Amino acid sequence: MSTKISLTRYLVEQQRVDGLIPSQLRLLLEVVARACKGISQAVNKGALGGVLGTAGTENVQGEVQKKLDIIANEVLIEANEWGGHLAAMASEEMDTIYVVPNRYPQGEYLLLFDPLDGSSNIDVNVSIGTIFSVLKKPEGLAGVTEADFLQPGARQVAAGYCVYGPQTTLVLTVGDGVAMFTLDREQGSFVLTQENVRIPQDTQEFAINMSNMRHWDAPVKRYIDECLQGVTGPRGKDFNMRWIASMVADVHRILTRGGIFMYPWDQREPNKPGKLRLMYEANPMSWLVEQAGGAATNGRQRILDITPTKLHERVSVMLGSRNEVQRVTSYHATL
Ligand code: P6P
């Protein structure tokens, strides 16, 4: 029987063998994984746990909060605030940063998360997930402010997500490729089920919300139109389409079998660069995709090179199979 490698053993080996992650970062990642297990339990209860439906409140994005959005946020805060590895946290569900209370030791890391992405799918039993990103607190000044978070995604030291679907799977990078861990509910631990994840350079599958087509700008319209022309058009091959409306699930598919995911700028909100959030959705997903051999741009530049100006900044997202992302990005350069 092959030895099962737990998340803990994988992280210890990354720390010991590759010297990639200090013990404080390993601790942080194990705490986040434990919190995801707790969220998975709440999600799996569904109606039986009285956790479906809305909480009757709105978040900083102006979105109606689901009960599970708030539960997931609280689980992550409570799991991470006492460990001594964090200075502060930021969440899609909180207006401002959450500084670790003085009663706990302060650490050197900053944790950002979307506690439950895709929450419009909760009540219809479709996969949702937690997305997280880890930065180092800049050296020097005591205390921590929102400005400390405003670092380009290229400075992440860890990034990942946990998808709550038919399986609960944690997907993680610390800069040495992408690994996937499936939750063994009998043991209550995440077990390594894939490492060195690679995204095929080419694909015949795109993911975009087609109902927004009339609102897209010309380069995106051109790219999708060519895909729709299939083998009779300039691409010379047919394409399939998927749209789960849950970024974690769509990105998980792309990491598993390739594809391109796009949520581009559109003229419905012309003054916003896109719908998705840069710091705790696009950045962690972009690093995972790049670490798996894919690419991620906003149509004009590498997403990981964007320096944020505000915590809840939005961004246009095109990520996945490298040759497709490069193609749609090149269309932005020519038009
Ligand atoms: P639409 C979920 O609300 C989310 O932030 C992403 O997970 C998902 O890709 C996107 O929005 C879906 O947006 O406009 O298709 O409902």
Residues whose N, C-alpha, C, O or C-beta is under 5 A from the ligand:
A	BS01	P6P	D117 G118 S119 N209 A245 S246 M247 V248
